[in-house]
Amino acid sequence: MRALYIALNEVRLYLRDKGDLAFSLLLPIVTVALIYAAFGGETPFQVDAYVVDEDNGLYSNILIDQLEAWDGVDVELLTASEADSKLDDSDVLLVVFIPENFSENLISGEPTRLLIKQRGNAGTEGQIVRSIVQGIAGEINKEFGVRSSVGEILRDTGIAQDRINVTLERLLEEERARPLVGVNETTPGEGSSDFETQFLPGIVTMYVLFAVAMTARIIVEERRKGTLERLLSTRLSVGQLFFGKFLANLSRGFVQTLVLLVLSYIVFQMFTPFTFVQSLVIAIIFTGAASAIGIVIASIARSEEGASWIAVVFSVISFMFGGTFFAIAEDSAFYLLSRISINTYANDAFNTILDEGGSLADTGTNLVILVGVMVVGLVVSRMLFKVVPGGK
């Protein structure tokens, strides 16, 4: 019970320390915002396609509809005078002109051309729009080539032209909806391409490990100043003091991860209530393992600077080899090295829950390893833990 009082008192002091709170709570939130701004988003690009429709016919509408159907493309219709004015002022760099009688010429089998006006090389966005328009025009050409060939073959069969047209249109619509050759997009590496599931586990584990450096330094400082020794005069045993410090570190990490997970729950809506609870369990176990390692570092360090240096080196190695933000391929040289990082097991567990739809039972091996690290860390740190420098 006395160990619990120590933990509650340190959490109370932690929540009152504005500088500590800013580092452990606000900094992770800012990191989430910056990474989301850099890597988040719905589409790989967003472009505006400027079109002048002087035809307003069936096939000009089909061309515009197919252009709008492309992900990331917004079509803006202009009049001819507006387009010329914007091109002259370089407000836009490329405009597609659909000429009069475009649809009528296509239906009658007469050749027709789109007109593309551009400034310079039209820029990256203009080049993308031009390529898309050329692709759509190519598809329209193929369709009319099919219509012409079928009409030629069936000319003397006595089949009504209306029936041929209706059948052809139905078959072409089926081809547009289910093309013979399609394109699938995938993201290299394992897992989801969603920002939230890709980066959140790394952010949680990274900032918990940052807390290791603070934990180790604080304990060494309290030992040097005699704070730990004075606490023993309150009838605390060394074991109670040791366990109270562990619970305090665990509680601080719990508060930090709880804030991050709640924000992710609200902002990104990436959890169900069940996956939220499961993620919180993983975060608590990882925090316990990191806290135990932090006390080991504090027990062997002789100065605050030494504690900080050891903790920073440990944290950096864990970030680098733990797949903190990017998956490490099993056939790479780093894969075996990643097994020494506790981040690896926490990140794998988070990804199993958030990305693969698994449960805590599916993360059993990872959680057992983290619990093992926590237990071994507590045993070793208790053996090395000293209240007085050079003493017991």
N, C-alpha and C positions, 0 to 999 in steps of 0.2 A: 504493500500500500504506500509506503514512504517513497519507493521508486516512482510510483505513479504521481505523487505530489511533485517530485522533482521535474518530471516530464511536463506536467500541466503548467508549472511555474515558468519553465523555459519557453513553452509555446506562448504563454501570455506575454512574456518579454519580447519574443520574436514578433508578435503581432503589433506590439507598440513601437518597434524600431522601424521607422519609415525608410531608412536607407536599406536595411535588410529586406524589407518587404518589396521595395522598388527593384532590387536585384533579383529576388527569387520569384516574384509574381509578375511585375510589369515587364521585365526584360523578356521572359518567354512569350508574353502576349505580343510584344513588338516584333519578336522574331517570327511568330506565326504570320503577322500581317505582312512583313517584308517578303517572306518566302511565298506567300500566297500571291502578292503583287507581281513577283518575278515569274512564278511557274504556274499559277492557277489560271483558270479560264475555260470556256466552253469549246472554243474552236481554235485551230492552229493559226488562223488569220481572219481578218475582217476587212473587206474591201467594198467600195461603192462602185457600181457599174452605172455609168450615165448613158442613157439611150434616148434617141430621138425617133419616135414611131410616126412616120409620115404615111404609113399604110393603113394602120388600124384594122387589119384584116385577120383572117383565121390563123394564118401561119406566122404572122408577126406576133400575135398573141401567144402562140405556141412557143416561139423562140424566147419571148420574154419570160414566160412561165418556167421554161426549162433553165433559164439563167438564174431566176430567183430560187429555184430548187437547190442550187448548190449551197452547201454549208459555208457560212461566212460571207456570202455575197448579198448585198442589198442593192436593188435596182432603183434608180431615180430617173423618172421620165422628165425630159426637157423639151422645149420647143426648139426649132432650128436656130432662131435668133438668140435664145438663151445660151444654147450650146456654143455658138460662135463667140458670143461675148465672154463666156467663161474661159474658153480656150485662148482668146486674145489676152485676157488678164492673167492667164496661167492659174486660174482658180481650180481648173480640172486639167488633166493631162491627156485624157483619151475619152472620146465619145463615139458610140456606135450609132450610125444612121441607118434606119430601115427605110428604103425608098418607097415611093408611091408604087402601087400596082405590084408590090412584092408577092402577095398571096395570089393575085390573079395570074401573074406570069407563071408561078409554080404550078397552078392548077392546069393551065393551058399548055404546059410543057416548054414554055419559053425560058431561056436563061435569064437569071437576075443576079445582082450582086449587092452585098452589104457594103457600106462605106464606113471606114474607120478613120477618124481624124484624130491626130495626136500631136502633142508638143514634144519635140526631141525624141527620146526613146520611150516616152510615156511612163517612166518610172517603174518600180517593181509591181505596184498594184495594177497599173495599166497593162503591163505585160501579162499578168495573170488573167485579167479580164479578156484581153485579146485572145489568149490561148483557149479559154473556156468558150468564147463565142465561135472561134474557128472549129472547135470540137463539135459544138451543137450544129453549126452549119453543115459539117461533114455528115452528121447523122441524118439531117434532113435530106441531104443529097442522096444518101443510101436508100432512104425510104422511097424517094421518088424514082430512083433507079429500079427498085423492086416493083413499084406500081407499073412503070413503063414496060418492064420485062414480062410481068404477068399479063398485062393488057395485050401485048403483042402475041403471047402464046395462046390466049383464049379468044382472040379476035373472031375467028371463024367457027367457034363452038356453039354459038347461039345462046350463050348464057348472058342474061341481062347485065348491062354495065353497072346498074345500081347494086345488084347482088354482089358483083365482083368487088365494088368499092366497099360495101359494108363488111364483107368477109375479110378483105385486106386490112381495113381499119381495126377490126377486132383482133386480128393476129398481130398487127403492129403494136397495139396497146398491150397485149400480153407480153410481147418481147420487151417493151419499155419497162413493164412492171417486173418481169423476171428475165433479165437478159441472160443470154447463153454464157457470156463471160462477164463475171462481176469482179469487184475489187473489195477486198477486206483490209481494214487498217488494224495494225497491231502495234503495241509499244514494246521495244526491245527490253528484255529482262523479264523477271517473274513478277507476278502480282498485278494489281490494278494500276491504271494510269491516273486515277483520281488523286488530286492534290492531298486530300485529307488523309486517306489511308497510306499514302506514300511517305508523308513527312511527319505526321503526328507522333508515331511511335518514337522516331528519332529525337524529336524535340523533347518529349517526356523524359526519355532516358538520359539525354544530354544534360538537362538541367538538374536532374537528380544527382548525376555525377559531379556537377559543379558544386552542389551542396556538400559533397564529400570533402572538398578542399576547405570549405568554411568550417565544417564540423571538426576536422583534424586540428586546424589552427586554433579554434576556440578552446578545445580541451587542453592543448599544450600551453596556451596563454593562462588559463585558469590554474593549471598545475604550477607554472612559474610564479604566479602572483600569490599562491597560497590559498586560492579560493576553494579548491577541492579539499585541502586539509582542514579549513575552517568548517566545511560542511560536515566533516566527521565528528565535530564537537557537538552536533545536534543529535547524537546517538544513532547516526546512520552507520551502517557497516559498509565496508569497501564494496562488497557484492551489491548492496542496495544502491550505492552511488553509481557503480558501473552500469547496472541495469537501468537506472533512472536516466543516465546519459544516452543509453541506446534507445530507450522509449522516446526521449525528447527528439533525437535525430529522426526516428521513424515518424513521429507526429508532424515534424516540420515538413518532411518529404511528402507525407500524406496530404497536408494542406495544399502544398504546391501542385501536386498532381491532380488533386480534386478540382482546383480552380481551372486548370488547363482542360480537363476532361469535361467539366460542366460547360465551359465556353464552347468547346467543340460540339457538344450536344446541342447547344442553343443556336450557334451561328451556322454550323455546317450540316446539322441534322443527320449526322453520320451514325448515330447509335439508335438501337432500340433500348428500352429499359433493361432488358436482359443482357445485351452485349455491353451496355454501360457498366453494369455491376461486375461482369466478368473482367472487363478492362481495368476496373478499379482494383480488383483482387490481384491481377498481374502487377499493377503499379505498386501495390503495397508490398508484395513479396520482393520485387526488385529493389524497392526502397530499403527494405530490411537487409538485403544482401549488401547494398552499397553502404548502408550505415555501419554494418559490422566491419567492412573493409576500412571505413573512415576511422573507426576506433583503433583498429590494428595500426594504421598509419600514425595516429596520435600517440600510441603506446611506444612506438619505436623511434619517433622523431625527438630530437633533443632541443629543438627551437621552433618558434613559429614559422620562420622562413623555411626551415627544413621540412616541416609538415606540409606547407603550401607547395614546395617544390615536388615532393614525392606524390602528393595528391594530383597535381597538375599533370605530371608525367603519366601517372596511372590513367587519368581521365582521357588524355589525348590518345594514348595507345588504344583504349577501349573504343573511342570514337572511330579511329582509323580502321581498326580491324573488326568492328562489331556490326558492320552493315547499317550504320546509324541512319543514313538517308538513301543509300543505293544498295541494291541486292548484290551479293558477292557470288559469282558463279561457282558451282561445285568443282569445276575442272580448272579453276584458277589457282595460282600460287598462294593467294591470300586466304583461300578457304580453310586450310589447316590452321593458319594463324588466327583466324576468326574464332576458332573454338576456345581460345584462351580468354576471350572478352566476354564479360557478363552481359554486355549490351546485346550480343548475338542472340542469347536465349530469351531475353525480354522482347527484343524486336520480332523474333520468330513467333513468339507467343501472341503478341499483339496482331501480327499479320494473319495468323491463323483465325483469330476471332473476327477482325475487321474486314479482311480481304477474302478469306476463303470460306467464311460462314461457319467455322468450326465452333467447338465448345471448349471449356476448360479441360475436359477429359482428353481432347485431342492435343492439348499442350502439356500433357503430363510429364514427359521427359524434360522439357525446358523448365517447368516449374520445380521439379525434383532437384535439378541441378542448381537452380537459384536458392532453394531452401538449403541444400547441402552447403553452398558457399556461405550462406548466412550462419548456419550452425558452426561450421569450422571456423569462420571468422570470429564468432563470439567466444568459442573455446580458446582460440589462440590469443585474442585480445585480452581475455580475462586473465590468462596466465602472465601476460606482459604488462597489464595495466598497473600504473603507479600513481599514487596520489601526490607523493612528494618526489621531486627530482632526485634520482639515485636511491630512493627508498621503496617502500611497499605501497 
